[in-house]
Structure formats: structure tokens, C-alpha cells
């Protein structure tokens, strides 16, 4: 090695070095969120698990696994959170296959099971059912949730806004 290239002084002054504990002391390792209106607290959330894996793992299988790469929308759920700028709650349609579980800390996750059921369907579910709007049904929960997010943010969307809300939802029966 060429002489003079090694600086005898450490790159970080010893008095500015901190222990790992002092750096992470202000952080917490519990995530808390609401799931279909129920408060959930997880102490041991795996940072690598997706929201979709978690939901299906606890039995909420209405949210489907299709492509697993954000392309089909079968896994769409709604994640709601307060926007301090607009001072309103924003409801986002989210591909649960891409969202890490830990990303929903402090938010409200709504799945297709949380908006209605056969006896008491949400209007979006009812219209699709009565209008024969699904064939195999695999993509339908994702489509319902995209529509649900749109209607929560805007009760009177235009036709174009409805069409745009379905941009990320594919139906493999009809192409
Ligand atoms: S499974 Fe296809 S977008 Fe998530």
C-alpha cells in the first residue's frame, strides 16, 4: 500500500460514537393497527412478512394471492389513515402482496370480510352480485375493495374515476 494513504486518526471521533442501544432506545418493536375495526397489537412481527401473508395466515382468505408482484389486484385491501395536511382520513387501495405487514403500523386495514357479508353486503358487493359482475370470482374481492376505497374518498365519483379505480385490477376470465 502506498505510504501516506492511511490516516492515523479514526474516521469517527471516539466521543461521537454511540452504542447500538443508545441509537435504538427510542424505537419500539410492537406494531399496532386496526383490522376491520378490531385493534391488533403484534410484538413479534416478522419484518419480511407481507400484509397478504399475514391476512391469509389468520384466516382472512377473501383477500386473494394472484401474481404476488403487484400486477393483478387480486390482493387489494384498503388501508386508511389520517392525513394531517388535509385533516381527513384517506382510504388507499393497496396491493397487500407488496405491502410489508409492518407498514400498516398506526393505520386501519379493511379487507373484503370487513365491509359486508352475504346477509348484509356493502353496496359495492351487492351491485356486483346482482349484476352478475363476476365469473370465477377470484378477482372480485380486489375489485370490490378498489371500488370501496373510491367510494370512501368520494361518494359521487364520475364514470372516469370509477374506471381509473379499476386500473390495477385484472380479470383473467374476461381478459
Ligand atoms: S397478488 Fe397480484 S397484485 Fe397482489
Backbone and ligand atoms as CSV (ligand in chain L), in Angstrom:
chain,resi,resn,atom,element,x,y,z
A,1,UNK,N,N,0.853,-1.177,0.000
A,1,UNK,CA,C,0.000,0.000,0.000
A,1,UNK,C,C,0.894,1.234,0.000
A,2,UNK,N,N,0.460,2.223,-0.752
A,2,UNK,CA,C,1.255,3.439,-0.866
A,2,UNK,C,C,1.343,4.152,0.474
A,3,UNK,N,N,2.536,4.633,0.797
A,3,UNK,CA,C,2.660,5.344,2.083
A,3,UNK,C,C,1.826,6.626,2.076
A,4,UNK,N,N,1.337,6.987,3.223
A,4,UNK,CA,C,0.594,8.236,3.364
A,4,UNK,C,C,-0.897,8.104,3.110
A,5,UNK,N,N,-1.363,6.898,2.675
A,5,UNK,CA,C,-2.790,6.751,2.397
A,5,UNK,C,C,-3.601,6.389,3.644
A,6,UNK,N,N,-2.932,5.922,4.673
A,6,UNK,CA,C,-3.654,5.544,5.890
A,6,UNK,C,C,-3.591,6.697,6.881
A,7,UNK,N,N,-4.793,7.216,7.176
A,7,UNK,CA,C,-4.884,8.308,8.146
A,7,UNK,C,C,-4.826,7.703,9.545
A,8,UNK,N,N,-3.885,8.109,10.366
A,8,UNK,CA,C,-3.788,7.524,11.714
A,8,UNK,C,C,-4.985,7.862,12.596
A,9,UNK,N,N,-5.764,8.903,12.208
A,9,UNK,CA,C,-6.939,9.265,13.008
A,9,UNK,C,C,-8.141,8.413,12.582
A,10,UNK,N,N,-8.945,7.913,13.538
A,10,UNK,CA,C,-10.157,7.165,13.161
A,10,UNK,C,C,-11.143,8.082,12.427
A,11,UNK,N,N,-11.903,7.507,11.506
A,11,UNK,CA,C,-12.852,8.287,10.714
A,11,UNK,C,C,-13.925,8.935,11.593
A,12,UNK,N,N,-14.283,8.266,12.670
A,12,UNK,CA,C,-15.301,8.804,13.582
A,12,UNK,C,C,-14.637,9.032,14.929
A,13,UNK,N,N,-14.759,10.251,15.401
A,13,UNK,CA,C,-14.143,10.576,16.690
A,13,UNK,C,C,-14.744,9.703,17.785
A,14,UNK,N,N,-13.887,9.169,18.686
A,14,UNK,CA,C,-14.393,8.260,19.724
A,14,UNK,C,C,-15.525,8.863,20.561
A,15,UNK,N,N,-15.484,10.189,20.814
A,15,UNK,CA,C,-16.536,10.764,21.667
A,15,UNK,C,C,-17.867,10.935,20.935
A,16,UNK,N,N,-17.853,10.729,19.598
A,16,UNK,CA,C,-19.123,10.822,18.871
A,16,UNK,C,C,-19.720,9.451,18.581
A,17,UNK,N,N,-19.023,8.394,18.973
A,17,UNK,CA,C,-19.538,7.050,18.755
A,17,UNK,C,C,-20.600,6.742,19.804
A,18,UNK,N,N,-21.658,6.052,19.356
A,18,UNK,CA,C,-22.736,5.701,20.276
A,18,UNK,C,C,-22.940,4.193,20.273
A,19,UNK,N,N,-23.488,3.704,21.347
A,19,UNK,CA,C,-23.777,2.272,21.404
A,19,UNK,C,C,-25.053,2.001,20.609
A,20,UNK,N,N,-25.224,0.761,20.189
A,20,UNK,CA,C,-26.434,0.379,19.466
A,20,UNK,C,C,-27.670,0.650,20.320
A,21,UNK,N,N,-27.580,0.361,21.602
A,21,UNK,CA,C,-28.720,0.563,22.500
A,21,UNK,C,C,-29.130,2.034,22.556
A,22,UNK,N,N,-28.138,2.934,22.526
A,22,UNK,CA,C,-28.495,4.355,22.597
A,22,UNK,C,C,-29.143,4.818,21.296
A,23,UNK,N,N,-28.782,4.175,20.183
A,23,UNK,CA,C,-29.376,4.554,18.889
A,23,UNK,C,C,-30.803,4.027,18.777
A,24,UNK,N,N,-31.045,2.798,19.254
A,24,UNK,CA,C,-32.358,2.180,19.070
A,24,UNK,C,C,-33.271,2.332,20.281
A,25,UNK,N,N,-32.783,2.989,21.314
A,25,UNK,CA,C,-33.554,3.089,22.555
A,25,UNK,C,C,-34.900,3.760,22.393
A,26,UNK,N,N,-35.011,4.700,21.451
A,26,UNK,CA,C,-36.272,5.423,21.266
A,26,UNK,C,C,-37.256,4.680,20.367
A,27,UNK,N,N,-36.817,3.563,19.804
A,27,UNK,CA,C,-37.701,2.810,18.914
A,27,UNK,C,C,-38.437,1.733,19.704
A,28,UNK,N,N,-39.566,1.297,19.172
A,28,UNK,CA,C,-40.309,0.224,19.812
A,28,UNK,C,C,-40.506,-0.891,18.793
A,29,UNK,N,N,-40.686,-2.102,19.282
A,29,UNK,CA,C,-40.789,-3.224,18.353
A,29,UNK,C,C,-42.181,-3.840,18.326
A,30,UNK,N,N,-43.169,-3.098,18.786
A,30,UNK,CA,C,-44.551,-3.557,18.712
A,30,UNK,C,C,-45.264,-2.754,17.631
A,31,UNK,N,N,-46.003,-3.438,16.774
A,31,UNK,CA,C,-46.817,-2.696,15.817
A,31,UNK,C,C,-48.281,-2.821,16.224
A,32,UNK,N,N,-49.001,-1.730,16.063
A,32,UNK,CA,C,-50.415,-1.692,16.437
A,32,UNK,C,C,-51.207,-1.093,15.287
A,33,UNK,N,N,-52.267,-1.747,14.942
A,33,UNK,CA,C,-53.128,-1.247,13.875
A,33,UNK,C,C,-54.540,-1.766,14.105
A,34,UNK,N,N,-55.459,-1.277,13.305
A,34,UNK,CA,C,-56.826,-1.788,13.355
A,34,UNK,C,C,-57.049,-2.669,12.134
A,35,UNK,N,N,-57.732,-3.769,12.353
A,35,UNK,CA,C,-58.061,-4.691,11.268
A,35,UNK,C,C,-59.566,-4.910,11.297
A,36,UNK,N,N,-60.236,-4.379,10.291
A,36,UNK,CA,C,-61.701,-4.471,10.217
A,36,UNK,C,C,-62.345,-4.018,11.526
A,37,UNK,N,N,-61.804,-2.948,12.089
A,37,UNK,CA,C,-62.384,-2.356,13.288
A,37,UNK,C,C,-61.885,-2.915,14.599
A,38,UNK,N,N,-61.048,-3.942,14.554
A,38,UNK,CA,C,-60.527,-4.541,15.787
A,38,UNK,C,C,-59.060,-4.168,15.957
A,39,UNK,N,N,-58.712,-3.733,17.162
A,39,UNK,CA,C,-57.328,-3.333,17.434
A,39,UNK,C,C,-56.433,-4.573,17.487
A,40,UNK,N,N,-55.306,-4.502,16.792
A,40,UNK,CA,C,-54.348,-5.608,16.767
A,40,UNK,C,C,-52.990,-5.076,17.208
A,41,UNK,N,N,-52.350,-5.801,18.118
A,41,UNK,CA,C,-51.003,-5.447,18.569
A,41,UNK,C,C,-50.108,-6.667,18.400
A,42,UNK,N,N,-49.010,-6.506,17.684
A,42,UNK,CA,C,-48.104,-7.625,17.447
A,42,UNK,C,C,-46.722,-7.285,17.982
A,43,UNK,N,N,-46.217,-8.138,18.877
A,43,UNK,CA,C,-44.902,-7.899,19.478
A,43,UNK,C,C,-43.769,-8.492,18.657
A,44,UNK,N,N,-44.103,-9.499,17.852
A,44,UNK,CA,C,-43.038,-10.224,17.164
A,44,UNK,C,C,-43.279,-10.260,15.661
A,45,UNK,N,N,-43.661,-9.123,15.099
A,45,UNK,CA,C,-43.930,-9.103,13.659
A,45,UNK,C,C,-42.640,-9.314,12.878
A,46,UNK,N,N,-42.681,-10.266,11.961
A,46,UNK,CA,C,-41.535,-10.526,11.099
A,46,UNK,C,C,-41.451,-9.407,10.068
A,47,UNK,N,N,-40.354,-8.677,10.012
A,47,UNK,CA,C,-40.270,-7.556,9.063
A,47,UNK,C,C,-40.313,-7.990,7.602
A,48,UNK,N,N,-40.155,-9.287,7.352
A,48,UNK,CA,C,-40.164,-9.748,5.962
A,48,UNK,C,C,-41.532,-10.263,5.513
A,49,UNK,N,N,-42.480,-10.365,6.426
A,49,UNK,CA,C,-43.781,-10.919,6.043
A,49,UNK,C,C,-44.628,-9.812,5.402
A,50,UNK,N,N,-45.398,-10.205,4.374
A,50,UNK,CA,C,-46.256,-9.212,3.727
A,50,UNK,C,C,-47.610,-9.161,4.429
A,51,UNK,N,N,-48.315,-8.070,4.163
A,51,UNK,CA,C,-49.664,-7.935,4.722
A,51,UNK,C,C,-50.541,-9.073,4.222
A,52,UNK,N,N,-50.375,-9.462,2.964
A,52,UNK,CA,C,-51.183,-10.555,2.408
A,52,UNK,C,C,-50.899,-11.868,3.131
A,53,UNK,N,N,-49.634,-12.165,3.371
A,53,UNK,CA,C,-49.297,-13.413,4.076
A,53,UNK,C,C,-49.920,-13.414,5.468
A,54,UNK,N,N,-49.867,-12.257,6.125
A,54,UNK,CA,C,-50.448,-12.170,7.466
A,54,UNK,C,C,-51.959,-12.399,7.417
A,55,UNK,N,N,-52.638,-11.687,6.518
A,55,UNK,CA,C,-54.100,-11.776,6.455
A,55,UNK,C,C,-54.555,-13.203,6.157
A,56,UNK,N,N,-53.947,-13.805,5.169
A,56,UNK,CA,C,-54.354,-15.167,4.817
A,56,UNK,C,C,-53.962,-16.150,5.922
A,57,UNK,N,N,-52.861,-15.852,6.595
A,57,UNK,CA,C,-52.409,-16.718,7.692
A,57,UNK,C,C,-53.343,-16.717,8.890
A,58,UNK,N,N,-54.083,-15.633,9.075
A,58,UNK,CA,C,-55.032,-15.602,10.201
A,58,UNK,C,C,-56.449,-15.950,9.746
A,59,UNK,N,N,-56.560,-16.387,8.496
A,59,UNK,CA,C,-57.861,-16.888,8.034
A,59,UNK,C,C,-58.684,-15.918,7.210
A,60,UNK,N,N,-58.168,-14.733,6.939
A,60,UNK,CA,C,-58.909,-13.786,6.099
A,60,UNK,C,C,-58.559,-14.067,4.635
A,61,UNK,N,N,-59.103,-15.160,4.132
A,61,UNK,CA,C,-58.717,-15.640,2.810
A,61,UNK,C,C,-59.548,-15.024,1.677
A,62,UNK,N,N,-60.422,-14.085,2.030
A,62,UNK,CA,C,-61.125,-13.353,0.971
A,62,UNK,C,C,-60.158,-12.528,0.145
A,63,UNK,N,N,-59.050,-12.124,0.728
A,63,UNK,CA,C,-58.003,-11.415,0.006
A,63,UNK,C,C,-57.150,-12.465,-0.697
A,64,UNK,N,N,-57.112,-12.391,-2.014
A,64,UNK,CA,C,-56.513,-13.477,-2.803
A,64,UNK,C,C,-55.042,-13.245,-3.141
A,65,UNK,N,N,-54.347,-14.344,-3.353
A,65,UNK,CA,C,-52.978,-14.299,-3.867
A,65,UNK,C,C,-53.019,-14.658,-5.346
A,66,UNK,N,N,-52.688,-13.687,-6.182
A,66,UNK,CA,C,-52.641,-13.934,-7.616
A,66,UNK,C,C,-51.210,-13.939,-8.097
A,67,UNK,N,N,-50.758,-12.789,-8.550
A,67,UNK,CA,C,-49.422,-12.707,-9.161
A,67,UNK,C,C,-48.307,-12.549,-8.130
A,68,UNK,N,N,-48.623,-12.012,-6.962
A,68,UNK,CA,C,-47.635,-11.745,-5.906
A,68,UNK,C,C,-46.599,-10.707,-6.304
A,69,UNK,N,N,-46.895,-9.923,-7.318
A,69,UNK,CA,C,-45.932,-8.874,-7.702
A,69,UNK,C,C,-46.609,-7.558,-8.089
A,70,UNK,N,N,-47.807,-7.334,-7.580
A,70,UNK,CA,C,-48.447,-6.039,-7.782
A,70,UNK,C,C,-49.088,-5.834,-9.134
A,71,UNK,N,N,-49.295,-6.912,-9.884
A,71,UNK,CA,C,-49.803,-6.744,-11.242
A,71,UNK,C,C,-51.264,-7.051,-11.457
A,72,UNK,N,N,-51.914,-7.783,-10.533
A,72,UNK,CA,C,-53.273,-8.253,-10.836
A,72,UNK,C,C,-54.360,-7.635,-9.972
A,73,UNK,N,N,-54.029,-7.199,-8.772
A,73,UNK,CA,C,-55.016,-6.556,-7.898
A,73,UNK,C,C,-55.884,-7.522,-7.118
A,74,UNK,N,N,-55.653,-8.831,-7.236
A,74,UNK,CA,C,-56.481,-9.794,-6.502
A,74,UNK,C,C,-56.326,-9.650,-4.986
A,75,UNK,N,N,-55.217,-9.058,-4.570
A,75,UNK,CA,C,-54.912,-8.941,-3.142
A,75,UNK,C,C,-55.285,-7.567,-2.578
A,76,UNK,N,N,-56.074,-6.792,-3.305
A,76,UNK,CA,C,-56.346,-5.413,-2.893
A,76,UNK,C,C,-57.095,-5.342,-1.559
A,77,UNK,N,N,-56.570,-4.541,-0.674
A,77,UNK,CA,C,-57.242,-4.200,0.580
A,77,UNK,C,C,-57.256,-2.676,0.675
A,78,UNK,N,N,-57.957,-2.174,1.663
A,78,UNK,CA,C,-57.971,-0.729,1.875
A,78,UNK,C,C,-57.196,-0.425,3.152
A,79,UNK,N,N,-56.292,0.526,3.053
A,79,UNK,CA,C,-55.549,0.980,4.231
A,79,UNK,C,C,-55.901,2.444,4.445
A,80,UNK,N,N,-56.477,2.714,5.604
A,80,UNK,CA,C,-56.953,4.063,5.904
A,80,UNK,C,C,-56.044,4.715,6.931
A,81,UNK,N,N,-55.798,6.000,6.735
A,81,UNK,CA,C,-55.009,6.733,7.711
A,81,UNK,C,C,-55.352,8.217,7.652
A,82,UNK,N,N,-55.104,8.887,8.754
A,82,UNK,CA,C,-55.369,10.315,8.865
A,82,UNK,C,C,-54.295,11.088,8.119
A,83,UNK,N,N,-54.739,12.011,7.296
A,83,UNK,CA,C,-53.803,12.876,6.577
A,83,UNK,C,C,-53.771,14.227,7.294
A,84,UNK,N,N,-52.670,14.546,7.979
A,84,UNK,CA,C,-52.629,15.802,8.752
A,84,UNK,C,C,-52.684,17.042,7.879
A,85,UNK,N,N,-52.332,16.930,6.612
A,85,UNK,CA,C,-52.382,18.097,5.724
A,85,UNK,C,C,-53.823,18.435,5.353
A,86,UNK,N,N,-54.560,17.422,4.893
A,86,UNK,CA,C,-55.957,17.671,4.507
A,86,UNK,C,C,-56.899,17.576,5.698
A,87,UNK,N,N,-56.369,17.073,6.817
A,87,UNK,CA,C,-57.158,16.851,8.032
A,87,UNK,C,C,-58.351,15.925,7.767
A,88,UNK,N,N,-58.130,14.967,6.904
A,88,UNK,CA,C,-59.163,13.988,6.593
A,88,UNK,C,C,-58.540,12.591,6.581
A,89,UNK,N,N,-59.400,11.616,6.688
A,89,UNK,CA,C,-58.916,10.241,6.580
A,89,UNK,C,C,-58.895,9.863,5.104
A,90,UNK,N,N,-57.753,9.347,4.660
A,90,UNK,CA,C,-57.637,8.912,3.270
A,90,UNK,C,C,-57.664,7.393,3.218
A,91,UNK,N,N,-58.430,6.874,2.287
A,91,UNK,CA,C,-58.583,5.425,2.137
A,91,UNK,C,C,-57.869,5.007,0.858
A,92,UNK,N,N,-56.788,4.280,1.009
A,92,UNK,CA,C,-55.989,3.882,-0.148
A,92,UNK,C,C,-56.228,2.416,-0.473
A,93,UNK,N,N,-56.407,2.123,-1.757
A,93,UNK,CA,C,-56.428,0.715,-2.156
A,93,UNK,C,C,-54.969,0.291,-2.293
A,94,UNK,N,N,-54.635,-0.816,-1.647
A,94,UNK,CA,C,-53.234,-1.239,-1.522
A,94,UNK,C,C,-53.100,-2.696,-1.958
A,95,UNK,N,N,-52.055,-2.978,-2.703
A,95,UNK,CA,C,-51.747,-4.372,-3.036
A,95,UNK,C,C,-51.082,-5.016,-1.815
A,96,UNK,N,N,-51.832,-5.864,-1.135
A,96,UNK,CA,C,-51.320,-6.469,0.096
A,96,UNK,C,C,-50.141,-7.401,-0.159
A,97,UNK,N,N,-49.966,-7.846,-1.409
A,97,UNK,CA,C,-48.835,-8.733,-1.700
A,97,UNK,C,C,-47.514,-7.977,-1.692
A,98,UNK,N,N,-47.581,-6.659,-1.840
A,98,UNK,CA,C,-46.351,-5.852,-1.856
A,98,UNK,C,C,-46.112,-5.127,-0.537
A,99,UNK,N,N,-47.160,-4.938,0.244
A,99,UNK,CA,C,-47.039,-4.135,1.465
A,99,UNK,C,C,-46.479,-4.967,2.612
A,100,UNK,N,N,-45.372,-4.548,3.192
A,100,UNK,CA,C,-44.902,-5.265,4.390
A,100,UNK,C,C,-45.928,-5.112,5.517
A,101,UNK,N,N,-46.099,-6.145,6.287
A,101,UNK,CA,C,-47.036,-6.068,7.417
A,101,UNK,C,C,-46.711,-4.877,8.304
A,102,UNK,N,N,-45.434,-4.642,8.536
A,102,UNK,CA,C,-45.045,-3.572,9.460
A,102,UNK,C,C,-45.397,-2.181,8.919
A,103,UNK,N,N,-45.728,-2.094,7.639
A,103,UNK,CA,C,-46.062,-0.778,7.073
A,103,UNK,C,C,-47.438,-0.297,7.499
A,104,UNK,N,N,-48.257,-1.161,8.103
A,104,UNK,CA,C,-49.602,-0.730,8.489
A,104,UNK,C,C,-49.658,-0.286,9.945
A,105,UNK,N,N,-48.518,-0.163,10.586
A,105,UNK,CA,C,-48.480,0.324,11.967
A,105,UNK,C,C,-49.195,1.673,12.047
A,106,UNK,N,N,-50.161,1.772,12.952
A,106,UNK,CA,C,-50.889,3.027,13.145
A,106,UNK,C,C,-52.010,3.276,12.153
A,107,UNK,N,N,-52.306,2.306,11.313
A,107,UNK,CA,C,-53.320,2.508,10.273
A,107,UNK,C,C,-54.492,1.546,10.475
A,108,UNK,N,N,-55.480,1.658,9.604
A,108,UNK,CA,C,-56.646,0.783,9.661
A,108,UNK,C,C,-56.712,-0.019,8.366
A,109,UNK,N,N,-56.602,-1.330,8.508
A,109,UNK,CA,C,-56.662,-2.221,7.347
A,109,UNK,C,C,-58.085,-2.757,7.233
A,110,UNK,N,N,-58.655,-2.622,6.046
A,110,UNK,CA,C,-60.004,-3.131,5.825
A,110,UNK,C,C,-59.933,-4.165,4.695
A,111,UNK,N,N,-60.431,-5.364,4.984
A,111,UNK,CA,C,-60.458,-6.417,3.971
A,111,UNK,C,C,-61.889,-6.614,3.500
A,112,UNK,N,N,-62.059,-7.449,2.498
A,112,UNK,CA,C,-63.400,-7.667,1.946
A,112,UNK,C,C,-64.337,-8.250,3.005
A,113,UNK,N,N,-63.776,-8.967,3.985
A,113,UNK,CA,C,-64.617,-9.514,5.054
A,113,UNK,C,C,-65.138,-8.420,5.976
A,114,UNK,N,N,-64.456,-7.268,5.968
A,114,UNK,CA,C,-64.790,-6.202,6.913
A,114,UNK,C,C,-65.849,-5.237,6.419
A,115,UNK,N,N,-66.271,-5.362,5.173
A,115,UNK,CA,C,-67.226,-4.358,4.666
A,115,UNK,C,C,-68.638,-4.907,4.518
A,116,UNK,N,N,-68.807,-6.202,4.537
A,116,UNK,CA,C,-70.149,-6.764,4.404
A,116,UNK,C,C,-70.081,-8.270,4.279
A,117,UNK,N,N,-71.251,-8.870,4.247
A,117,UNK,CA,C,-71.311,-10.320,4.081
A,117,UNK,C,C,-72.546,-10.672,3.264
A,118,UNK,N,N,-72.814,-11.943,3.150
A,118,UNK,CA,C,-73.923,-12.386,2.299
A,118,UNK,C,C,-75.252,-11.797,2.792
A,119,UNK,N,N,-75.438,-11.785,4.105
A,119,UNK,CA,C,-76.712,-11.283,4.645
A,119,UNK,C,C,-76.788,-9.763,4.620
A,120,UNK,N,N,-75.637,-9.117,4.764
A,120,UNK,CA,C,-75.638,-7.650,4.801
A,120,UNK,C,C,-74.470,-7.121,3.962
A,121,UNK,N,N,-74.619,-7.193,2.638
A,121,UNK,CA,C,-73.494,-6.798,1.771
A,121,UNK,C,C,-73.330,-5.284,1.685
A,122,UNK,N,N,-72.094,-4.868,1.445
A,122,UNK,CA,C,-71.836,-3.467,1.125
A,122,UNK,C,C,-72.451,-3.205,-0.258
A,123,UNK,N,N,-72.903,-1.980,-0.532
A,123,UNK,CA,C,-73.489,-1.699,-1.855
A,123,UNK,C,C,-72.597,-2.122,-3.021
A,124,UNK,N,N,-71.279,-2.024,-2.863
A,124,UNK,CA,C,-70.383,-2.448,-3.949
A,124,UNK,C,C,-70.486,-3.962,-4.165
A,125,UNK,N,N,-70.585,-4.704,-3.080
A,125,UNK,CA,C,-70.734,-6.157,-3.186
A,125,UNK,C,C,-72.101,-6.515,-3.769
A,126,UNK,N,N,-73.118,-5.803,-3.303
A,126,UNK,CA,C,-74.481,-6.093,-3.747
A,126,UNK,C,C,-74.650,-5.840,-5.245
A,127,UNK,N,N,-74.099,-4.713,-5.720
A,127,UNK,CA,C,-74.251,-4.380,-7.146
A,127,UNK,C,C,-73.540,-5.408,-8.025
A,128,UNK,N,N,-72.366,-5.831,-7.594
A,128,UNK,CA,C,-71.630,-6.824,-8.395
A,128,UNK,C,C,-72.375,-8.157,-8.401
A,129,UNK,N,N,-72.924,-8.542,-7.239
A,129,UNK,CA,C,-73.649,-9.814,-7.156
A,129,UNK,C,C,-74.929,-9.766,-7.993
A,130,UNK,N,N,-75.708,-8.700,-7.828
A,130,UNK,CA,C,-76.987,-8.619,-8.548
A,130,UNK,C,C,-76.805,-8.400,-10.045
A,131,UNK,N,N,-75.691,-7.770,-10.412
A,131,UNK,CA,C,-75.433,-7.518,-11.831
A,131,UNK,C,C,-74.628,-8.612,-12.496
A,132,UNK,N,N,-74.464,-9.740,-11.804
A,132,UNK,CA,C,-73.664,-10.857,-12.342
A,132,UNK,C,C,-72.291,-10.359,-12.789
A,133,UNK,N,N,-71.686,-9.559,-11.925
A,133,UNK,CA,C,-70.447,-8.889,-12.293
A,133,UNK,C,C,-69.200,-9.721,-12.123
A,134,UNK,N,N,-69.317,-10.985,-11.773
A,134,UNK,CA,C,-68.111,-11.812,-11.682
A,134,UNK,C,C,-68.365,-13.159,-12.321
A,135,UNK,N,N,-67.299,-13.784,-12.762
A,135,UNK,CA,C,-67.415,-15.130,-13.344
A,135,UNK,C,C,-66.809,-16.128,-12.363
A,136,UNK,N,N,-65.479,-16.337,-12.434
A,136,UNK,CA,C,-64.906,-17.288,-11.473
A,136,UNK,C,C,-64.864,-16.695,-10.067
A,137,UNK,N,N,-64.839,-15.369,-9.967
A,137,UNK,CA,C,-64.894,-14.713,-8.669
A,137,UNK,C,C,-63.557,-14.466,-8.011
A,138,UNK,N,N,-62.471,-14.962,-8.597
A,138,UNK,CA,C,-61.168,-14.846,-7.942
A,138,UNK,C,C,-60.733,-13.386,-7.799
A,139,UNK,N,N,-60.980,-12.582,-8.817
A,139,UNK,CA,C,-60.543,-11.187,-8.773
A,139,UNK,C,C,-61.557,-10.284,-8.087
A,140,UNK,N,N,-62.766,-10.800,-7.845
A,140,UNK,CA,C,-63.864,-9.958,-7.376
A,140,UNK,C,C,-63.587,-9.253,-6.045
A,141,UNK,N,N,-63.022,-9.921,-5.044
A,141,UNK,CA,C,-62.758,-9.195,-3.792
A,141,UNK,C,C,-61.845,-7.978,-4.002
A,142,UNK,N,N,-60.844,-8.126,-4.854
A,142,UNK,CA,C,-59.950,-6.997,-5.121
A,142,UNK,C,C,-60.665,-5.859,-5.816
A,143,UNK,N,N,-61.552,-6.208,-6.758
A,143,UNK,CA,C,-62.333,-5.187,-7.462
A,143,UNK,C,C,-63.266,-4.482,-6.486
A,144,UNK,N,N,-63.902,-5.260,-5.622
A,144,UNK,CA,C,-64.801,-4.675,-4.619
A,144,UNK,C,C,-64.035,-3.703,-3.727
A,145,UNK,N,N,-62.824,-4.075,-3.327
A,145,UNK,CA,C,-62.069,-3.220,-2.409
A,145,UNK,C,C,-61.564,-1.949,-3.097
A,146,UNK,N,N,-61.233,-2.047,-4.391
A,146,UNK,CA,C,-60.847,-0.830,-5.117
A,146,UNK,C,C,-62.031,0.118,-5.204
A,147,UNK,N,N,-63.212,-0.447,-5.459
A,147,UNK,CA,C,-64.422,0.381,-5.526
A,147,UNK,C,C,-64.756,0.954,-4.144
A,148,UNK,N,N,-64.572,0.137,-3.128
A,148,UNK,CA,C,-64.846,0.584,-1.753
A,148,UNK,C,C,-63.955,1.787,-1.398
A,149,UNK,N,N,-62.665,1.690,-1.735
A,149,UNK,CA,C,-61.749,2.802,-1.428
A,149,UNK,C,C,-62.188,4.070,-2.153
A,150,UNK,N,N,-62.567,3.920,-3.415
A,150,UNK,CA,C,-63.023,5.079,-4.190
A,150,UNK,C,C,-64.243,5.715,-3.538
A,151,UNK,N,N,-65.216,4.886,-3.162
A,151,UNK,CA,C,-66.459,5.416,-2.599
A,151,UNK,C,C,-66.255,6.021,-1.220
A,152,UNK,N,N,-65.270,5.521,-0.473
A,152,UNK,CA,C,-64.993,6.122,0.841
A,152,UNK,C,C,-64.383,7.511,0.688
A,153,UNK,N,N,-63.607,7.693,-0.368
A,153,UNK,CA,C,-62.972,9.004,-0.590
A,153,UNK,C,C,-63.884,9.969,-1.341
A,154,UNK,N,N,-64.807,9.430,-2.119
A,154,UNK,CA,C,-65.636,10.250,-2.998
A,154,UNK,C,C,-66.970,9.530,-3.219
A,155,UNK,N,N,-68.005,10.041,-2.580
A,155,UNK,CA,C,-69.304,9.356,-2.639
A,155,UNK,C,C,-69.950,9.410,-4.022
A,156,UNK,N,N,-69.551,10.372,-4.815
A,156,UNK,CA,C,-70.177,10.528,-6.133
A,156,UNK,C,C,-69.103,10.598,-7.220
A,157,UNK,N,N,-68.423,9.493,-7.449
A,157,UNK,CA,C,-67.358,9.511,-8.471
A,157,UNK,C,C,-67.939,9.568,-9.883
A,158,UNK,N,N,-67.137,10.120,-10.767
A,158,UNK,CA,C,-67.541,10.134,-12.176
A,158,UNK,C,C,-67.264,8.755,-12.778
A,159,UNK,N,N,-67.789,8.530,-13.964
A,159,UNK,CA,C,-67.558,7.259,-14.646
A,159,UNK,C,C,-66.066,7.043,-14.878
A,160,UNK,N,N,-65.384,8.144,-15.220
A,160,UNK,CA,C,-63.939,8.046,-15.468
A,160,UNK,C,C,-63.196,7.664,-14.185
A,161,UNK,N,N,-63.611,8.256,-13.067
A,161,UNK,CA,C,-62.955,7.932,-11.790
A,161,UNK,C,C,-63.181,6.464,-11.415
A,162,UNK,N,N,-64.365,5.955,-11.697
A,162,UNK,CA,C,-64.638,4.532,-11.423
A,162,UNK,C,C,-63.731,3.667,-12.291
A,163,UNK,N,N,-63.644,4.046,-13.566
A,163,UNK,CA,C,-62.807,3.275,-14.482
A,163,UNK,C,C,-61.347,3.300,-14.025
A,164,UNK,N,N,-60.883,4.478,-13.605
A,164,UNK,CA,C,-59.491,4.599,-13.157
A,164,UNK,C,C,-59.239,3.808,-11.881
A,165,UNK,N,N,-60.272,3.701,-11.035
A,165,UNK,CA,C,-60.104,2.957,-9.781
A,165,UNK,C,C,-59.808,1.483,-10.043
A,166,UNK,N,N,-60.241,0.997,-11.201
A,166,UNK,CA,C,-60.025,-0.415,-11.538
A,166,UNK,C,C,-58.769,-0.644,-12.362
A,167,UNK,N,N,-57.952,0.389,-12.515
A,167,UNK,CA,C,-56.739,0.267,-13.339
A,167,UNK,C,C,-55.849,-0.899,-12.922
A,168,UNK,N,N,-55.773,-1.158,-11.621
A,168,UNK,CA,C,-54.853,-2.199,-11.148
A,168,UNK,C,C,-55.502,-3.546,-10.937
A,169,UNK,N,N,-56.749,-3.709,-11.382
A,169,UNK,CA,C,-57.456,-4.972,-11.159
A,169,UNK,C,C,-57.688,-5.694,-12.484
A,170,UNK,N,N,-57.152,-6.897,-12.591
A,170,UNK,CA,C,-57.322,-7.684,-13.804
A,170,UNK,C,C,-58.316,-8.808,-13.569
A,171,UNK,N,N,-59.098,-9.088,-14.605
A,171,UNK,CA,C,-59.982,-10.251,-14.587
A,171,UNK,C,C,-59.440,-11.223,-15.615
A,172,UNK,N,N,-59.074,-12.402,-15.164
A,172,UNK,CA,C,-58.478,-13.360,-16.100
A,172,UNK,C,C,-59.528,-14.111,-16.899
A,173,UNK,N,N,-60.774,-14.119,-16.414
A,173,UNK,CA,C,-61.826,-14.772,-17.197
A,173,UNK,C,C,-62.097,-13.998,-18.480
A,174,UNK,N,N,-62.179,-12.671,-18.322
A,174,UNK,CA,C,-62.619,-11.868,-19.458
A,174,UNK,C,C,-61.463,-11.177,-20.175
A,175,UNK,N,N,-60.277,-11.222,-19.600
A,175,UNK,CA,C,-59.134,-10.608,-20.260
A,175,UNK,C,C,-58.976,-9.157,-19.950
L,1,LIG,S1,S,-51.400,-10.797,-5.909
L,1,LIG,FE1,FE,-51.452,-9.740,-7.818
L,1,LIG,S2,S,-51.265,-7.662,-7.229
L,1,LIG,FE2,FE,-51.046,-8.745,-5.379
